[in-house]
Amino acid sequence: MALDIKQINGNPSIVTRDVRQFDAQTGNIYEAIAIISKRANQINSELKEIIREKLEEFKDSNDTLEEVIENPEQAGVSIFFEKLPKPSTIAIEEFLQNKIYYNYPNNNQN
């Protein structure tokens, strides 16, 4: 599942959750948390790659420290990513909206 940062709309604040919502899909709260955790790690990796690519556009080997700090476009990109919800919050929303596909590996060993 590719991450589209333009479609991320979540509350970056802390939200109290009903635990029973998590085990409704899997039947087990621990499985649900494992699925959400793996998705949050995927989202985090994708966000890191996206921000690295965006900030790479501003990189110039001749920049001094003052020029890097004063670049308003670069600051705008950083602020945009800081305002996004945490990867775990995004993963929880995706899980509760049934947007995460997961399967179990075949445990039959013959």
ChimeraX commands (.cxc) that place a marker at each C-alpha (Angstrom):
marker #1 position 0.00,0.00,0.00 radius 0.5
marker #1 position 1.63,3.22,-1.13 radius 0.5
marker #1 position 1.34,6.19,1.16 radius 0.5
marker #1 position -0.15,9.39,-0.25 radius 0.5
marker #1 position 0.69,12.21,2.13 radius 0.5
marker #1 position -1.95,14.44,0.58 radius 0.5
marker #1 position -4.68,12.04,1.69 radius 0.5
marker #1 position -3.51,11.77,5.28 radius 0.5
marker #1 position -6.11,13.38,7.43 radius 0.5
marker #1 position -6.03,12.45,11.02 radius 0.5
marker #1 position -6.10,14.08,14.37 radius 0.5
marker #1 position -2.50,14.57,15.55 radius 0.5
marker #1 position -3.78,14.75,19.13 radius 0.5
marker #1 position -4.16,11.87,21.55 radius 0.5
marker #1 position -7.53,10.14,21.29 radius 0.5
marker #1 position -9.02,7.71,23.77 radius 0.5
marker #1 position -9.86,4.42,22.04 radius 0.5
marker #1 position -12.26,1.63,22.91 radius 0.5
marker #1 position -10.13,-1.52,23.09 radius 0.5
marker #1 position -13.02,-3.66,21.86 radius 0.5
marker #1 position -12.78,-1.93,18.47 radius 0.5
marker #1 position -9.36,-3.45,17.93 radius 0.5
marker #1 position -10.20,-7.09,18.53 radius 0.5
marker #1 position -13.43,-6.96,16.51 radius 0.5
marker #1 position -11.58,-7.76,13.26 radius 0.5
marker #1 position -9.04,-10.27,14.50 radius 0.5
marker #1 position -10.68,-11.71,17.60 radius 0.5
marker #1 position -7.49,-11.05,19.53 radius 0.5
marker #1 position -6.25,-7.68,20.80 radius 0.5
marker #1 position -2.60,-8.76,20.58 radius 0.5
marker #1 position -2.93,-9.73,16.91 radius 0.5
marker #1 position -4.58,-6.39,16.18 radius 0.5
marker #1 position -1.78,-4.50,17.94 radius 0.5
marker #1 position 0.85,-6.51,16.03 radius 0.5
marker #1 position -0.83,-5.69,12.71 radius 0.5
marker #1 position -1.12,-2.00,13.60 radius 0.5
marker #1 position 2.50,-1.92,14.76 radius 0.5
marker #1 position 3.80,-3.43,11.52 radius 0.5
marker #1 position 1.76,-0.98,9.46 radius 0.5
marker #1 position 3.01,1.94,11.58 radius 0.5
marker #1 position 6.60,0.85,10.87 radius 0.5
marker #1 position 5.82,0.75,7.13 radius 0.5
marker #1 position 4.28,4.22,7.26 radius 0.5
marker #1 position 7.24,5.57,9.22 radius 0.5
marker #1 position 9.69,4.19,6.64 radius 0.5
marker #1 position 7.68,5.66,3.77 radius 0.5
marker #1 position 7.45,9.07,5.45 radius 0.5
marker #1 position 11.20,9.10,6.11 radius 0.5
marker #1 position 11.89,8.35,2.45 radius 0.5
marker #1 position 9.46,11.02,1.24 radius 0.5
marker #1 position 10.88,13.73,3.51 radius 0.5
marker #1 position 14.44,12.73,2.60 radius 0.5
marker #1 position 13.60,13.13,-1.10 radius 0.5
marker #1 position 11.88,16.47,-0.54 radius 0.5
marker #1 position 14.73,17.88,1.54 radius 0.5
marker #1 position 17.29,16.57,-0.95 radius 0.5
marker #1 position 15.92,19.11,-3.43 radius 0.5
marker #1 position 17.18,21.91,-1.17 radius 0.5
marker #1 position 20.63,20.43,-0.61 radius 0.5
marker #1 position 23.51,22.40,-2.02 radius 0.5
marker #1 position 27.11,21.59,-1.23 radius 0.5
marker #1 position 27.96,25.31,-1.12 radius 0.5
marker #1 position 25.37,26.22,1.51 radius 0.5
marker #1 position 26.60,27.56,4.79 radius 0.5
marker #1 position 24.80,26.85,8.05 radius 0.5
marker #1 position 23.08,30.25,7.99 radius 0.5
marker #1 position 21.71,29.72,4.48 radius 0.5
marker #1 position 20.27,26.32,5.42 radius 0.5
marker #1 position 18.53,27.72,8.49 radius 0.5
marker #1 position 17.11,30.72,6.61 radius 0.5
marker #1 position 15.60,28.73,3.71 radius 0.5
marker #1 position 11.83,29.28,4.13 radius 0.5
marker #1 position 10.83,26.60,1.59 radius 0.5
marker #1 position 12.80,23.96,3.44 radius 0.5
marker #1 position 11.30,25.12,6.72 radius 0.5
marker #1 position 7.83,24.87,5.18 radius 0.5
marker #1 position 8.42,21.24,4.17 radius 0.5
marker #1 position 9.67,20.42,7.66 radius 0.5
marker #1 position 6.69,22.09,9.30 radius 0.5
marker #1 position 4.27,20.24,7.02 radius 0.5
marker #1 position 5.72,16.88,8.07 radius 0.5
marker #1 position 5.78,17.87,11.73 radius 0.5
marker #1 position 2.04,18.58,11.61 radius 0.5
marker #1 position 1.18,15.14,10.21 radius 0.5
marker #1 position -0.26,12.61,12.65 radius 0.5
marker #1 position 2.15,10.05,14.05 radius 0.5
marker #1 position 2.55,6.84,12.02 radius 0.5
marker #1 position 0.87,4.84,14.79 radius 0.5
marker #1 position -2.18,7.12,14.67 radius 0.5
marker #1 position -2.41,6.75,10.89 radius 0.5
marker #1 position -2.09,2.96,11.21 radius 0.5
marker #1 position -4.83,2.81,13.85 radius 0.5
marker #1 position -7.19,4.79,11.63 radius 0.5
marker #1 position -6.41,2.55,8.65 radius 0.5
marker #1 position -7.01,-0.56,10.77 radius 0.5
marker #1 position -10.31,0.67,12.16 radius 0.5
marker #1 position -11.47,1.59,8.64 radius 0.5
marker #1 position -10.49,-1.88,7.30 radius 0.5
marker #1 position -7.89,-0.39,4.97 radius 0.5
marker #1 position -5.08,-2.74,6.05 radius 0.5
marker #1 position -4.71,-6.07,4.28 radius 0.5
marker #1 position -3.07,-8.75,6.38 radius 0.5
marker #1 position -2.75,-12.50,6.15 radius 0.5
marker #1 position -1.25,-15.27,8.17 radius 0.5
marker #1 position 1.65,-17.37,6.92 radius 0.5
marker #1 position 0.93,-21.01,6.31 radius 0.5
marker #1 position 1.93,-22.85,9.49 radius 0.5
marker #1 position 1.60,-26.34,7.96 radius 0.5
marker #1 position 5.05,-27.82,7.63 radius 0.5
marker #1 position 5.10,-31.08,5.69 radius 0.5
marker link #1:1,2 radius 0.2
marker link #1:2,3 radius 0.2
marker link #1:3,4 radius 0.2
marker link #1:4,5 radius 0.2
marker link #1:5,6 radius 0.2
marker link #1:6,7 radius 0.2
marker link #1:7,8 radius 0.2
marker link #1:8,9 radius 0.2
marker link #1:9,10 radius 0.2
marker link #1:10,11 radius 0.2
marker link #1:11,12 radius 0.2
marker link #1:12,13 radius 0.2
marker link #1:13,14 radius 0.2
marker link #1:14,15 radius 0.2
marker link #1:15,16 radius 0.2
marker link #1:16,17 radius 0.2
marker link #1:17,18 radius 0.2
marker link #1:18,19 radius 0.2
marker link #1:19,20 radius 0.2
marker link #1:20,21 radius 0.2
marker link #1:21,22 radius 0.2
marker link #1:22,23 radius 0.2
marker link #1:23,24 radius 0.2
marker link #1:24,25 radius 0.2
marker link #1:25,26 radius 0.2
marker link #1:26,27 radius 0.2
marker link #1:27,28 radius 0.2
marker link #1:28,29 radius 0.2
marker link #1:29,30 radius 0.2
marker link #1:30,31 radius 0.2
marker link #1:31,32 radius 0.2
marker link #1:32,33 radius 0.2
marker link #1:33,34 radius 0.2
marker link #1:34,35 radius 0.2
marker link #1:35,36 radius 0.2
marker link #1:36,37 radius 0.2
marker link #1:37,38 radius 0.2
marker link #1:38,39 radius 0.2
marker link #1:39,40 radius 0.2
marker link #1:40,41 radius 0.2
marker link #1:41,42 radius 0.2
marker link #1:42,43 radius 0.2
marker link #1:43,44 radius 0.2
marker link #1:44,45 radius 0.2
marker link #1:45,46 radius 0.2
marker link #1:46,47 radius 0.2
marker link #1:47,48 radius 0.2
marker link #1:48,49 radius 0.2
marker link #1:49,50 radius 0.2
marker link #1:50,51 radius 0.2
marker link #1:51,52 radius 0.2
marker link #1:52,53 radius 0.2
marker link #1:53,54 radius 0.2
marker link #1:54,55 radius 0.2
marker link #1:55,56 radius 0.2
marker link #1:56,57 radius 0.2
marker link #1:57,58 radius 0.2
marker link #1:58,59 radius 0.2
marker link #1:59,60 radius 0.2
marker link #1:60,61 radius 0.2
marker link #1:61,62 radius 0.2
marker link #1:62,63 radius 0.2
marker link #1:63,64 radius 0.2
marker link #1:64,65 radius 0.2
marker link #1:65,66 radius 0.2
marker link #1:66,67 radius 0.2
marker link #1:67,68 radius 0.2
marker link #1:68,69 radius 0.2
marker link #1:69,70 radius 0.2
marker link #1:70,71 radius 0.2
marker link #1:71,72 radius 0.2
marker link #1:72,73 radius 0.2
marker link #1:73,74 radius 0.2
marker link #1:74,75 radius 0.2
marker link #1:75,76 radius 0.2
marker link #1:76,77 radius 0.2
marker link #1:77,78 radius 0.2
marker link #1:78,79 radius 0.2
marker link #1:79,80 radius 0.2
marker link #1:80,81 radius 0.2
marker link #1:81,82 radius 0.2
marker link #1:82,83 radius 0.2
marker link #1:83,84 radius 0.2
marker link #1:84,85 radius 0.2
marker link #1:85,86 radius 0.2
marker link #1:86,87 radius 0.2
marker link #1:87,88 radius 0.2
marker link #1:88,89 radius 0.2
marker link #1:89,90 radius 0.2
marker link #1:90,91 radius 0.2
marker link #1:91,92 radius 0.2
marker link #1:92,93 radius 0.2
marker link #1:93,94 radius 0.2
marker link #1:94,95 radius 0.2
marker link #1:95,96 radius 0.2
marker link #1:96,97 radius 0.2
marker link #1:97,98 radius 0.2
marker link #1:98,99 radius 0.2
marker link #1:99,100 radius 0.2
marker link #1:100,101 radius 0.2
marker link #1:101,102 radius 0.2
marker link #1:102,103 radius 0.2
marker link #1:103,104 radius 0.2
marker link #1:104,105 radius 0.2
marker link #1:105,106 radius 0.2
marker link #1:106,107 radius 0.2
marker link #1:107,108 radius 0.2
marker link #1:108,109 radius 0.2
marker link #1:109,110 radius 0.2
view
